[in-house]
Amino acid sequence: MIRFLIIAGLVYLGYRALKSVIGERPSQKVSSSDRSTGKIDDVMIKDPYCEAYFPKRNGVHYRHNGEDLYFCSENCRDKFIEMKKKT
Ligand SMILES: [Zn+2]
């Protein structure tokens, strides 16, 4: 039982050491490697309703008159649809 606890403690310390080594890396490096993997999806586009820029992959898709539109949120999409209905 004591042996098991020692091994568990060593594994935990090893895990902590490993995590601190990884944690020392600047977070910027992680995001840059992230960006290279999803480069195509990381396009910034403009919300046609609130005119805010956001990454396309986070956008809410809506097809309007055969045109693909992307909104920063479902709220903006709904407001846009409402606006189009009125006019
Ligand atoms: Zn918006």
PDB file of the backbone (N, CA, C, O) and the ligand in Angstrom, with CONECT records:
HET     ZN  A 101       1
ATOM      1  N   MET A   1       0.842  -1.210   0.000  1.00  0.00           N
ATOM      2  CA  MET A   1       0.000   0.000   0.000  1.00  0.00           C
ATOM      3  C   MET A   1       0.871   1.252   0.000  1.00  0.00           C
ATOM      4  O   MET A   1       0.628   2.190  -0.759  1.00  0.00           O
ATOM      5  N   ILE A   2       1.902   1.255   0.873  1.00  0.00           N
ATOM      6  CA  ILE A   2       2.809   2.413   0.920  1.00  0.00           C
ATOM      7  C   ILE A   2       3.552   2.559  -0.407  1.00  0.00           C
ATOM      8  O   ILE A   2       3.741   3.667  -0.910  1.00  0.00           O
ATOM      9  N   ARG A   3       3.972   1.409  -0.969  1.00  0.00           N
ATOM     10  CA  ARG A   3       4.660   1.424  -2.280  1.00  0.00           C
ATOM     11  C   ARG A   3       3.773   2.064  -3.339  1.00  0.00           C
ATOM     12  O   ARG A   3       4.219   2.874  -4.151  1.00  0.00           O
ATOM     13  N   PHE A   4       2.534   1.684  -3.303  1.00  0.00           N
ATOM     14  CA  PHE A   4       1.574   2.226  -4.275  1.00  0.00           C
ATOM     15  C   PHE A   4       1.471   3.745  -4.131  1.00  0.00           C
ATOM     16  O   PHE A   4       1.437   4.475  -5.121  1.00  0.00           O
ATOM     17  N   LEU A   5       1.421   4.207  -2.874  1.00  0.00           N
ATOM     18  CA  LEU A   5       1.321   5.645  -2.624  1.00  0.00           C
ATOM     19  C   LEU A   5       2.556   6.387  -3.126  1.00  0.00           C
ATOM     20  O   LEU A   5       2.451   7.479  -3.685  1.00  0.00           O
ATOM     21  N   ILE A   6       3.732   5.780  -2.919  1.00  0.00           N
ATOM     22  CA  ILE A   6       4.979   6.413  -3.385  1.00  0.00           C
ATOM     23  C   ILE A   6       4.968   6.526  -4.918  1.00  0.00           C
ATOM     24  O   ILE A   6       5.308   7.563  -5.488  1.00  0.00           O
ATOM     25  N   ILE A   7       4.567   5.424  -5.559  1.00  0.00           N
ATOM     26  CA  ILE A   7       4.519   5.427  -7.034  1.00  0.00           C
ATOM     27  C   ILE A   7       3.506   6.464  -7.522  1.00  0.00           C
ATOM     28  O   ILE A   7       3.761   7.215  -8.464  1.00  0.00           O
ATOM     29  N   ALA A   8       2.366   6.482  -6.862  1.00  0.00           N
ATOM     30  CA  ALA A   8       1.328   7.449  -7.243  1.00  0.00           C
ATOM     31  C   ALA A   8       1.837   8.877  -7.073  1.00  0.00           C
ATOM     32  O   ALA A   8       1.576   9.752  -7.898  1.00  0.00           O
ATOM     33  N   GLY A   9       2.577   9.091  -5.969  1.00  0.00           N
ATOM     34  CA  GLY A   9       3.147  10.414  -5.698  1.00  0.00           C
ATOM     35  C   GLY A   9       4.158  10.800  -6.759  1.00  0.00           C
ATOM     36  O   GLY A   9       4.174  11.943  -7.216  1.00  0.00           O
ATOM     37  N   LEU A  10       5.008   9.851  -7.158  1.00  0.00           N
ATOM     38  CA  LEU A  10       6.019  10.120  -8.187  1.00  0.00           C
ATOM     39  C   LEU A  10       5.358  10.421  -9.536  1.00  0.00           C
ATOM     40  O   LEU A  10       5.771  11.326 -10.260  1.00  0.00           O
ATOM     41  N   VAL A  11       4.338   9.651  -9.847  1.00  0.00           N
ATOM     42  CA  VAL A  11       3.616   9.874 -11.106  1.00  0.00           C
ATOM     43  C   VAL A  11       3.006  11.264 -11.096  1.00  0.00           C
ATOM     44  O   VAL A  11       3.051  11.984 -12.093  1.00  0.00           O
ATOM     45  N   TYR A  12       2.436  11.632  -9.955  1.00  0.00           N
ATOM     46  CA  TYR A  12       1.817  12.946  -9.822  1.00  0.00           C
ATOM     47  C   TYR A  12       2.850  14.062  -9.976  1.00  0.00           C
ATOM     48  O   TYR A  12       2.616  15.051 -10.671  1.00  0.00           O
ATOM     49  N   LEU A  13       4.005  13.885  -9.309  1.00  0.00           N
ATOM     50  CA  LEU A  13       5.070  14.885  -9.414  1.00  0.00           C
ATOM     51  C   LEU A  13       5.595  14.987 -10.845  1.00  0.00           C
ATOM     52  O   LEU A  13       5.876  16.076 -11.345  1.00  0.00           O
ATOM     53  N   GLY A  14       5.721  13.829 -11.490  1.00  0.00           N
ATOM     54  CA  GLY A  14       6.172  13.804 -12.882  1.00  0.00           C
ATOM     55  C   GLY A  14       5.193  14.531 -13.776  1.00  0.00           C
ATOM     56  O   GLY A  14       5.578  15.280 -14.674  1.00  0.00           O
ATOM     57  N   TYR A  15       3.940  14.299 -13.516  1.00  0.00           N
ATOM     58  CA  TYR A  15       2.878  14.957 -14.282  1.00  0.00           C
ATOM     59  C   TYR A  15       2.919  16.464 -14.066  1.00  0.00           C
ATOM     60  O   TYR A  15       2.780  17.248 -15.005  1.00  0.00           O
ATOM     61  N   ARG A  16       3.115  16.854 -12.799  1.00  0.00           N
ATOM     62  CA  ARG A  16       3.198  18.288 -12.462  1.00  0.00           C
ATOM     63  C   ARG A  16       4.396  18.946 -13.159  1.00  0.00           C
ATOM     64  O   ARG A  16       4.290  20.045 -13.702  1.00  0.00           O
ATOM     65  N   ALA A  17       5.559  18.233 -13.129  1.00  0.00           N
ATOM     66  CA  ALA A  17       6.779  18.754 -13.747  1.00  0.00           C
ATOM     67  C   ALA A  17       6.570  18.921 -15.252  1.00  0.00           C
ATOM     68  O   ALA A  17       6.945  19.933 -15.845  1.00  0.00           O
ATOM     69  N   LEU A  18       5.966  17.907 -15.842  1.00  0.00           N
ATOM     70  CA  LEU A  18       5.706  17.927 -17.291  1.00  0.00           C
ATOM     71  C   LEU A  18       4.771  19.079 -17.642  1.00  0.00           C
ATOM     72  O   LEU A  18       4.969  19.785 -18.632  1.00  0.00           O
ATOM     73  N   LYS A  19       3.760  19.250 -16.817  1.00  0.00           N
ATOM     74  CA  LYS A  19       2.780  20.296 -17.063  1.00  0.00           C
ATOM     75  C   LYS A  19       3.410  21.691 -16.938  1.00  0.00           C
ATOM     76  O   LYS A  19       3.094  22.598 -17.707  1.00  0.00           O
ATOM     77  N   SER A  20       4.313  21.842 -15.947  1.00  0.00           N
ATOM     78  CA  SER A  20       4.955  23.148 -15.761  1.00  0.00           C
ATOM     79  C   SER A  20       5.899  23.459 -16.924  1.00  0.00           C
ATOM     80  O   SER A  20       6.050  24.618 -17.310  1.00  0.00           O
ATOM     81  N   VAL A  21       6.540  22.410 -17.488  1.00  0.00           N
ATOM     82  CA  VAL A  21       7.408  22.597 -18.654  1.00  0.00           C
ATOM     83  C   VAL A  21       6.587  23.057 -19.854  1.00  0.00           C
ATOM     84  O   VAL A  21       6.975  23.976 -20.576  1.00  0.00           O
ATOM     85  N   ILE A  22       5.445  22.399 -20.053  1.00  0.00           N
ATOM     86  CA  ILE A  22       4.554  22.783 -21.156  1.00  0.00           C
ATOM     87  C   ILE A  22       3.992  24.178 -20.904  1.00  0.00           C
ATOM     88  O   ILE A  22       3.868  24.992 -21.820  1.00  0.00           O
ATOM     89  N   GLY A  23       3.651  24.437 -19.626  1.00  0.00           N
ATOM     90  CA  GLY A  23       3.073  25.718 -19.252  1.00  0.00           C
ATOM     91  C   GLY A  23       4.034  26.881 -19.435  1.00  0.00           C
ATOM     92  O   GLY A  23       3.604  28.024 -19.591  1.00  0.00           O
ATOM     93  N   GLU A  24       5.355  26.594 -19.417  1.00  0.00           N
ATOM     94  CA  GLU A  24       6.352  27.651 -19.590  1.00  0.00           C
ATOM     95  C   GLU A  24       6.359  28.215 -21.009  1.00  0.00           C
ATOM     96  O   GLU A  24       6.753  29.358 -21.244  1.00  0.00           O
ATOM     97  N   ARG A  25       5.914  27.384 -21.939  1.00  0.00           N
ATOM     98  CA  ARG A  25       5.866  27.829 -23.335  1.00  0.00           C
ATOM     99  C   ARG A  25       4.905  29.018 -23.458  1.00  0.00           C
ATOM    100  O   ARG A  25       3.821  29.000 -22.873  1.00  0.00           O
ATOM    101  N   PRO A  26       5.290  30.027 -24.201  1.00  0.00           N
ATOM    102  CA  PRO A  26       4.353  31.147 -24.363  1.00  0.00           C
ATOM    103  C   PRO A  26       3.087  30.691 -25.066  1.00  0.00           C
ATOM    104  O   PRO A  26       3.140  29.901 -26.009  1.00  0.00           O
ATOM    105  N   SER A  27       1.962  31.187 -24.611  1.00  0.00           N
ATOM    106  CA  SER A  27       0.680  30.756 -25.162  1.00  0.00           C
ATOM    107  C   SER A  27       0.548  31.151 -26.629  1.00  0.00           C
ATOM    108  O   SER A  27      -0.231  30.560 -27.377  1.00  0.00           O
ATOM    109  N   GLN A  28       1.320  32.156 -27.028  1.00  0.00           N
ATOM    110  CA  GLN A  28       1.282  32.632 -28.410  1.00  0.00           C
ATOM    111  C   GLN A  28       1.702  31.528 -29.387  1.00  0.00           C
ATOM    112  O   GLN A  28       1.175  31.416 -30.494  1.00  0.00           O
ATOM    113  N   LYS A  29       2.685  30.705 -28.931  1.00  0.00           N
ATOM    114  CA  LYS A  29       3.176  29.633 -29.774  1.00  0.00           C
ATOM    115  C   LYS A  29       2.091  28.589 -30.035  1.00  0.00           C
ATOM    116  O   LYS A  29       1.981  28.042 -31.132  1.00  0.00           O
ATOM    117  N   VAL A  30       1.296  28.327 -28.997  1.00  0.00           N
ATOM    118  CA  VAL A  30       0.204  27.360 -29.123  1.00  0.00           C
ATOM    119  C   VAL A  30      -0.816  27.856 -30.137  1.00  0.00           C
ATOM    120  O   VAL A  30      -1.286  27.091 -30.978  1.00  0.00           O
ATOM    121  N   SER A  31      -1.156  29.142 -30.056  1.00  0.00           N
ATOM    122  CA  SER A  31      -2.178  29.677 -30.946  1.00  0.00           C
ATOM    123  C   SER A  31      -1.677  29.750 -32.388  1.00  0.00           C
ATOM    124  O   SER A  31      -2.459  29.604 -33.327  1.00  0.00           O
ATOM    125  N   SER A  32      -0.362  29.979 -32.565  1.00  0.00           N
ATOM    126  CA  SER A  32       0.166  30.057 -33.923  1.00  0.00           C
ATOM    127  C   SER A  32       0.160  28.690 -34.600  1.00  0.00           C
ATOM    128  O   SER A  32      -0.093  28.587 -35.800  1.00  0.00           O
ATOM    129  N   SER A  33       0.443  27.623 -33.814  1.00  0.00           N
ATOM    130  CA  SER A  33       0.395  26.282 -34.384  1.00  0.00           C
ATOM    131  C   SER A  33      -1.062  25.892 -34.631  1.00  0.00           C
ATOM    132  O   SER A  33      -1.372  25.164 -35.574  1.00  0.00           O
ATOM    133  N   ASP A  34      -1.936  26.381 -33.779  1.00  0.00           N
ATOM    134  CA  ASP A  34      -3.366  26.181 -33.941  1.00  0.00           C
ATOM    135  C   ASP A  34      -3.842  26.793 -35.257  1.00  0.00           C
ATOM    136  O   ASP A  34      -4.646  26.219 -35.991  1.00  0.00           O
ATOM    137  N   ARG A  35      -3.311  27.978 -35.516  1.00  0.00           N
ATOM    138  CA  ARG A  35      -3.714  28.743 -36.678  1.00  0.00           C
ATOM    139  C   ARG A  35      -3.284  28.063 -37.973  1.00  0.00           C
ATOM    140  O   ARG A  35      -4.007  28.085 -38.969  1.00  0.00           O
ATOM    141  N   SER A  36      -2.075  27.447 -37.946  1.00  0.00           N
ATOM    142  CA  SER A  36      -1.576  26.807 -39.152  1.00  0.00           C
ATOM    143  C   SER A  36      -2.408  25.582 -39.527  1.00  0.00           C
ATOM    144  O   SER A  36      -2.516  25.240 -40.704  1.00  0.00           O
ATOM    145  N   THR A  37      -3.001  24.917 -38.519  1.00  0.00           N
ATOM    146  CA  THR A  37      -3.808  23.730 -38.805  1.00  0.00           C
ATOM    147  C   THR A  37      -5.175  24.132 -39.362  1.00  0.00           C
ATOM    148  O   THR A  37      -5.721  23.444 -40.224  1.00  0.00           O
ATOM    149  N   GLY A  38      -5.726  25.242 -38.871  1.00  0.00           N
ATOM    150  CA  GLY A  38      -7.059  25.641 -39.335  1.00  0.00           C
ATOM    151  C   GLY A  38      -7.030  26.954 -40.080  1.00  0.00           C
ATOM    152  O   GLY A  38      -7.874  27.822 -39.856  1.00  0.00           O
ATOM    153  N   LYS A  39      -6.065  27.104 -40.965  1.00  0.00           N
ATOM    154  CA  LYS A  39      -5.842  28.381 -41.628  1.00  0.00           C
ATOM    155  C   LYS A  39      -7.010  28.803 -42.518  1.00  0.00           C
ATOM    156  O   LYS A  39      -7.378  29.977 -42.561  1.00  0.00           O
ATOM    157  N   ILE A  40      -7.584  27.841 -43.222  1.00  0.00           N
ATOM    158  CA  ILE A  40      -8.648  28.142 -44.171  1.00  0.00           C
ATOM    159  C   ILE A  40      -9.908  28.614 -43.431  1.00  0.00           C
ATOM    160  O   ILE A  40     -10.621  29.503 -43.895  1.00  0.00           O
ATOM    161  N   ASP A  41     -10.165  27.989 -42.260  1.00  0.00           N
ATOM    162  CA  ASP A  41     -11.365  28.341 -41.506  1.00  0.00           C
ATOM    163  C   ASP A  41     -11.207  29.645 -40.733  1.00  0.00           C
ATOM    164  O   ASP A  41     -12.187  30.207 -40.243  1.00  0.00           O
ATOM    165  N   ASP A  42      -9.968  30.123 -40.625  1.00  0.00           N
ATOM    166  CA  ASP A  42      -9.701  31.270 -39.768  1.00  0.00           C
ATOM    167  C   ASP A  42      -9.840  32.604 -40.508  1.00  0.00           C
ATOM    168  O   ASP A  42      -9.173  33.579 -40.162  1.00  0.00           O
ATOM    169  N   VAL A  43     -10.691  32.645 -41.507  1.00  0.00           N
ATOM    170  CA  VAL A  43     -10.893  33.870 -42.278  1.00  0.00           C
ATOM    171  C   VAL A  43     -11.794  34.816 -41.486  1.00  0.00           C
ATOM    172  O   VAL A  43     -12.819  34.412 -40.935  1.00  0.00           O
ATOM    173  N   MET A  44     -11.382  36.095 -41.443  1.00  0.00           N
ATOM    174  CA  MET A  44     -12.207  37.089 -40.767  1.00  0.00           C
ATOM    175  C   MET A  44     -13.231  37.642 -41.759  1.00  0.00           C
ATOM    176  O   MET A  44     -12.876  38.098 -42.846  1.00  0.00           O
ATOM    177  N   ILE A  45     -14.486  37.597 -41.375  1.00  0.00           N
ATOM    178  CA  ILE A  45     -15.538  38.154 -42.225  1.00  0.00           C
ATOM    179  C   ILE A  45     -16.399  39.127 -41.424  1.00  0.00           C
ATOM    180  O   ILE A  45     -16.372  39.146 -40.193  1.00  0.00           O
ATOM    181  N   LYS A  46     -17.161  39.928 -42.156  1.00  0.00           N
ATOM    182  CA  LYS A  46     -17.953  40.973 -41.508  1.00  0.00           C
ATOM    183  C   LYS A  46     -19.404  40.553 -41.367  1.00  0.00           C
ATOM    184  O   LYS A  46     -20.024  40.033 -42.295  1.00  0.00           O
ATOM    185  N   ASP A  47     -19.915  40.794 -40.187  1.00  0.00           N
ATOM    186  CA  ASP A  47     -21.327  40.568 -39.920  1.00  0.00           C
ATOM    187  C   ASP A  47     -22.139  41.625 -40.683  1.00  0.00           C
ATOM    188  O   ASP A  47     -21.961  42.819 -40.439  1.00  0.00           O
ATOM    189  N   PRO A  48     -23.034  41.210 -41.608  1.00  0.00           N
ATOM    190  CA  PRO A  48     -23.778  42.205 -42.392  1.00  0.00           C
ATOM    191  C   PRO A  48     -24.769  43.005 -41.551  1.00  0.00           C
ATOM    192  O   PRO A  48     -25.244  44.055 -41.986  1.00  0.00           O
ATOM    193  N   TYR A  49     -25.085  42.518 -40.350  1.00  0.00           N
ATOM    194  CA  TYR A  49     -26.041  43.246 -39.512  1.00  0.00           C
ATOM    195  C   TYR A  49     -25.342  44.257 -38.601  1.00  0.00           C
ATOM    196  O   TYR A  49     -25.641  45.449 -38.665  1.00  0.00           O
ATOM    197  N   CYS A  50     -24.412  43.796 -37.749  1.00  0.00           N
ATOM    198  CA  CYS A  50     -23.786  44.699 -36.775  1.00  0.00           C
ATOM    199  C   CYS A  50     -22.414  45.200 -37.255  1.00  0.00           C
ATOM    200  O   CYS A  50     -21.784  46.030 -36.600  1.00  0.00           O
ATOM    201  N   GLU A  51     -21.962  44.679 -38.411  1.00  0.00           N
ATOM    202  CA  GLU A  51     -20.707  45.105 -39.041  1.00  0.00           C
ATOM    203  C   GLU A  51     -19.472  44.821 -38.196  1.00  0.00           C
ATOM    204  O   GLU A  51     -18.457  45.507 -38.324  1.00  0.00           O
ATOM    205  N   ALA A  52     -19.554  43.827 -37.347  1.00  0.00           N
ATOM    206  CA  ALA A  52     -18.393  43.404 -36.557  1.00  0.00           C
ATOM    207  C   ALA A  52     -17.632  42.328 -37.332  1.00  0.00           C
ATOM    208  O   ALA A  52     -18.233  41.544 -38.066  1.00  0.00           O
ATOM    209  N   TYR A  53     -16.312  42.293 -37.166  1.00  0.00           N
ATOM    210  CA  TYR A  53     -15.494  41.260 -37.800  1.00  0.00           C
ATOM    211  C   TYR A  53     -15.301  40.112 -36.831  1.00  0.00           C
ATOM    212  O   TYR A  53     -15.097  40.312 -35.634  1.00  0.00           O
ATOM    213  N   PHE A  54     -15.372  38.902 -37.372  1.00  0.00           N
ATOM    214  CA  PHE A  54     -15.230  37.701 -36.539  1.00  0.00           C
ATOM    215  C   PHE A  54     -14.729  36.552 -37.408  1.00  0.00           C
ATOM    216  O   PHE A  54     -14.884  36.599 -38.628  1.00  0.00           O
ATOM    217  N   PRO A  55     -14.122  35.503 -36.801  1.00  0.00           N
ATOM    218  CA  PRO A  55     -13.670  34.349 -37.597  1.00  0.00           C
ATOM    219  C   PRO A  55     -14.863  33.605 -38.197  1.00  0.00           C
ATOM    220  O   PRO A  55     -15.849  33.321 -37.516  1.00  0.00           O
ATOM    221  N   LYS A  56     -14.748  33.302 -39.475  1.00  0.00           N
ATOM    222  CA  LYS A  56     -15.851  32.674 -40.208  1.00  0.00           C
ATOM    223  C   LYS A  56     -16.328  31.377 -39.564  1.00  0.00           C
ATOM    224  O   LYS A  56     -17.520  31.070 -39.587  1.00  0.00           O
ATOM    225  N   ARG A  57     -15.389  30.611 -38.986  1.00  0.00           N
ATOM    226  CA  ARG A  57     -15.771  29.321 -38.399  1.00  0.00           C
ATOM    227  C   ARG A  57     -16.665  29.490 -37.169  1.00  0.00           C
ATOM    228  O   ARG A  57     -17.371  28.562 -36.775  1.00  0.00           O
ATOM    229  N   ASN A  58     -16.628  30.697 -36.557  1.00  0.00           N
ATOM    230  CA  ASN A  58     -17.499  30.962 -35.405  1.00  0.00           C
ATOM    231  C   ASN A  58     -18.835  31.551 -35.825  1.00  0.00           C
ATOM    232  O   ASN A  58     -19.721  31.770 -34.999  1.00  0.00           O
ATOM    233  N   GLY A  59     -18.965  31.805 -37.122  1.00  0.00           N
ATOM    234  CA  GLY A  59     -20.142  32.500 -37.616  1.00  0.00           C
ATOM    235  C   GLY A  59     -21.385  31.627 -37.663  1.00  0.00           C
ATOM    236  O   GLY A  59     -21.316  30.399 -37.699  1.00  0.00           O
ATOM    237  N   VAL A  60     -22.520  32.307 -37.661  1.00  0.00           N
ATOM    238  CA  VAL A  60     -23.817  31.642 -37.811  1.00  0.00           C
ATOM    239  C   VAL A  60     -24.223  31.806 -39.271  1.00  0.00           C
ATOM    240  O   VAL A  60     -24.369  32.923 -39.767  1.00  0.00           O
ATOM    241  N   HIS A  61     -24.402  30.684 -39.946  1.00  0.00           N
ATOM    242  CA  HIS A  61     -24.679  30.723 -41.379  1.00  0.00           C
ATOM    243  C   HIS A  61     -26.161  30.964 -41.652  1.00  0.00           C
ATOM    244  O   HIS A  61     -27.033  30.436 -40.963  1.00  0.00           O
ATOM    245  N   TYR A  62     -26.422  31.773 -42.674  1.00  0.00           N
ATOM    246  CA  TYR A  62     -27.807  31.996 -43.116  1.00  0.00           C
ATOM    247  C   TYR A  62     -27.789  32.236 -44.621  1.00  0.00           C
ATOM    248  O   TYR A  62     -26.984  33.018 -45.127  1.00  0.00           O
ATOM    249  N   ARG A  63     -28.684  31.556 -45.324  1.00  0.00           N
ATOM    250  CA  ARG A  63     -28.752  31.705 -46.771  1.00  0.00           C
ATOM    251  C   ARG A  63     -29.881  32.670 -47.117  1.00  0.00           C
ATOM    252  O   ARG A  63     -31.046  32.432 -46.800  1.00  0.00           O
ATOM    253  N   HIS A  64     -29.507  33.759 -47.773  1.00  0.00           N
ATOM    254  CA  HIS A  64     -30.492  34.797 -48.095  1.00  0.00           C
ATOM    255  C   HIS A  64     -30.434  35.121 -49.579  1.00  0.00           C
ATOM    256  O   HIS A  64     -29.405  35.587 -50.069  1.00  0.00           O
ATOM    257  N   ASN A  65     -31.537  34.877 -50.310  1.00  0.00           N
ATOM    258  CA  ASN A  65     -31.613  35.106 -51.759  1.00  0.00           C
ATOM    259  C   ASN A  65     -30.443  34.438 -52.500  1.00  0.00           C
ATOM    260  O   ASN A  65     -29.838  35.040 -53.387  1.00  0.00           O
ATOM    261  N   GLY A  66     -30.137  33.199 -52.128  1.00  0.00           N
ATOM    262  CA  GLY A  66     -29.061  32.453 -52.759  1.00  0.00           C
ATOM    263  C   GLY A  66     -27.669  32.914 -52.390  1.00  0.00           C
ATOM    264  O   GLY A  66     -26.686  32.500 -53.005  1.00  0.00           O
ATOM    265  N   GLU A  67     -27.584  33.773 -51.385  1.00  0.00           N
ATOM    266  CA  GLU A  67     -26.299  34.311 -50.952  1.00  0.00           C
ATOM    267  C   GLU A  67     -25.970  33.754 -49.571  1.00  0.00           C
ATOM    268  O   GLU A  67     -26.819  33.737 -48.680  1.00  0.00           O
ATOM    269  N   ASP A  68     -24.728  33.299 -49.401  1.00  0.00           N
ATOM    270  CA  ASP A  68     -24.317  32.773 -48.107  1.00  0.00           C
ATOM    271  C   ASP A  68     -23.882  33.917 -47.200  1.00  0.00           C
ATOM    272  O   ASP A  68     -22.926  34.633 -47.499  1.00  0.00           O
ATOM    273  N   LEU A  69     -24.590  34.079 -46.098  1.00  0.00           N
ATOM    274  CA  LEU A  69     -24.268  35.135 -45.146  1.00  0.00           C
ATOM    275  C   LEU A  69     -23.832  34.506 -43.827  1.00  0.00           C
ATOM    276  O   LEU A  69     -24.312  33.441 -43.440  1.00  0.00           O
ATOM    277  N   TYR A  70     -22.914  35.188 -43.147  1.00  0.00           N
ATOM    278  CA  TYR A  70     -22.454  34.710 -41.843  1.00  0.00           C
ATOM    279  C   TYR A  70     -22.588  35.830 -40.828  1.00  0.00           C
ATOM    280  O   TYR A  70     -22.207  36.972 -41.087  1.00  0.00           O
ATOM    281  N   PHE A  71     -23.137  35.485 -39.664  1.00  0.00           N
ATOM    282  CA  PHE A  71     -23.358  36.460 -38.605  1.00  0.00           C
ATOM    283  C   PHE A  71     -22.536  36.078 -37.375  1.00  0.00           C
ATOM    284  O   PHE A  71     -22.213  34.911 -37.157  1.00  0.00           O
ATOM    285  N   CYS A  72     -22.204  37.110 -36.571  1.00  0.00           N
ATOM    286  CA  CYS A  72     -21.381  36.866 -35.388  1.00  0.00           C
ATOM    287  C   CYS A  72     -22.161  36.113 -34.325  1.00  0.00           C
ATOM    288  O   CYS A  72     -21.560  35.474 -33.461  1.00  0.00           O
ATOM    289  N   SER A  73     -23.487  36.172 -34.368  1.00  0.00           N
ATOM    290  CA  SER A  73     -24.309  35.472 -33.377  1.00  0.00           C
ATOM    291  C   SER A  73     -25.684  35.185 -33.964  1.00  0.00           C
ATOM    292  O   SER A  73     -26.094  35.790 -34.954  1.00  0.00           O
ATOM    293  N   GLU A  74     -26.382  34.254 -33.335  1.00  0.00           N
ATOM    294  CA  GLU A  74     -27.739  33.936 -33.771  1.00  0.00           C
ATOM    295  C   GLU A  74     -28.647  35.149 -33.605  1.00  0.00           C
ATOM    296  O   GLU A  74     -29.579  35.354 -34.384  1.00  0.00           O
ATOM    297  N   ASN A  75     -28.365  35.943 -32.587  1.00  0.00           N
ATOM    298  CA  ASN A  75     -29.126  37.159 -32.323  1.00  0.00           C
ATOM    299  C   ASN A  75     -29.071  38.107 -33.524  1.00  0.00           C
ATOM    300  O   ASN A  75     -30.095  38.640 -33.951  1.00  0.00           O
ATOM    301  N   CYS A  76     -27.861  38.309 -34.064  1.00  0.00           N
ATOM    302  CA  CYS A  76     -27.692  39.185 -35.219  1.00  0.00           C
ATOM    303  C   CYS A  76     -28.383  38.610 -36.441  1.00  0.00           C
ATOM    304  O   CYS A  76     -28.976  39.344 -37.232  1.00  0.00           O
ATOM    305  N   ARG A  77     -28.305  37.301 -36.593  1.00  0.00           N
ATOM    306  CA  ARG A  77     -28.963  36.651 -37.729  1.00  0.00           C
ATOM    307  C   ARG A  77     -30.473  36.874 -37.653  1.00  0.00           C
ATOM    308  O   ARG A  77     -31.111  37.216 -38.648  1.00  0.00           O
ATOM    309  N   ASP A  78     -31.033  36.677 -36.464  1.00  0.00           N
ATOM    310  CA  ASP A  78     -32.477  36.851 -36.288  1.00  0.00           C
ATOM    311  C   ASP A  78     -32.892  38.295 -36.534  1.00  0.00           C
ATOM    312  O   ASP A  78     -33.927  38.556 -37.148  1.00  0.00           O
ATOM    313  N   LYS A  79     -32.078  39.231 -36.050  1.00  0.00           N
ATOM    314  CA  LYS A  79     -32.379  40.660 -36.245  1.00  0.00           C
ATOM    315  C   LYS A  79     -32.338  41.001 -37.737  1.00  0.00           C
ATOM    316  O   LYS A  79     -33.162  41.764 -38.242  1.00  0.00           O
ATOM    317  N   PHE A  80     -31.348  40.410 -38.432  1.00  0.00           N
ATOM    318  CA  PHE A  80     -31.205  40.636 -39.873  1.00  0.00           C
ATOM    319  C   PHE A  80     -32.431  40.111 -40.610  1.00  0.00           C
ATOM    320  O   PHE A  80     -32.964  40.786 -41.491  1.00  0.00           O
ATOM    321  N   ILE A  81     -32.880  38.910 -40.253  1.00  0.00           N
ATOM    322  CA  ILE A  81     -34.068  38.301 -40.884  1.00  0.00           C
ATOM    323  C   ILE A  81     -35.294  39.181 -40.627  1.00  0.00           C
ATOM    324  O   ILE A  81     -36.090  39.426 -41.534  1.00  0.00           O
ATOM    325  N   GLU A  82     -35.439  39.650 -39.395  1.00  0.00           N
ATOM    326  CA  GLU A  82     -36.544  40.550 -39.047  1.00  0.00           C
ATOM    327  C   GLU A  82     -36.510  41.833 -39.877  1.00  0.00           C
ATOM    328  O   GLU A  82     -37.529  42.299 -40.387  1.00  0.00           O
ATOM    329  N   MET A  83     -35.310  42.381 -39.992  1.00  0.00           N
ATOM    330  CA  MET A  83     -35.110  43.617 -40.744  1.00  0.00           C
ATOM    331  C   MET A  83     -35.511  43.413 -42.208  1.00  0.00           C
ATOM    332  O   MET A  83     -36.148  44.278 -42.810  1.00  0.00           O
ATOM    333  N   LYS A  84     -35.129  42.254 -42.780  1.00  0.00           N
ATOM    334  CA  LYS A  84     -35.442  41.962 -44.190  1.00  0.00           C
ATOM    335  C   LYS A  84     -36.933  41.742 -44.381  1.00  0.00           C
ATOM    336  O   LYS A  84     -37.482  42.068 -45.434  1.00  0.00           O
ATOM    337  N   LYS A  85     -37.590  41.193 -43.370  1.00  0.00           N
ATOM    338  CA  LYS A  85     -39.032  40.963 -43.449  1.00  0.00           C
ATOM    339  C   LYS A  85     -39.800  42.273 -43.517  1.00  0.00           C
ATOM    340  O   LYS A  85     -40.770  42.400 -44.265  1.00  0.00           O
ATOM    341  N   LYS A  86     -39.358  43.242 -42.731  1.00  0.00           N
ATOM    342  CA  LYS A  86     -40.059  44.526 -42.626  1.00  0.00           C
ATOM    343  C   LYS A  86     -39.974  45.323 -43.929  1.00  0.00           C
ATOM    344  O   LYS A  86     -40.944  45.953 -44.351  1.00  0.00           O
ATOM    345  N   THR A  87     -38.799  45.285 -44.556  1.00  0.00           N
ATOM    346  CA  THR A  87     -38.605  46.107 -45.755  1.00  0.00           C
ATOM    347  C   THR A  87     -39.003  45.351 -47.018  1.00  0.00           C
ATOM    348  O   THR A  87     -38.904  45.893 -48.119  1.00  0.00           O
TER     349      THR A  87
HETATM  350 ZN    ZN A 101     -23.301  40.740 -35.115  1.00  0.00          ZN2+
END
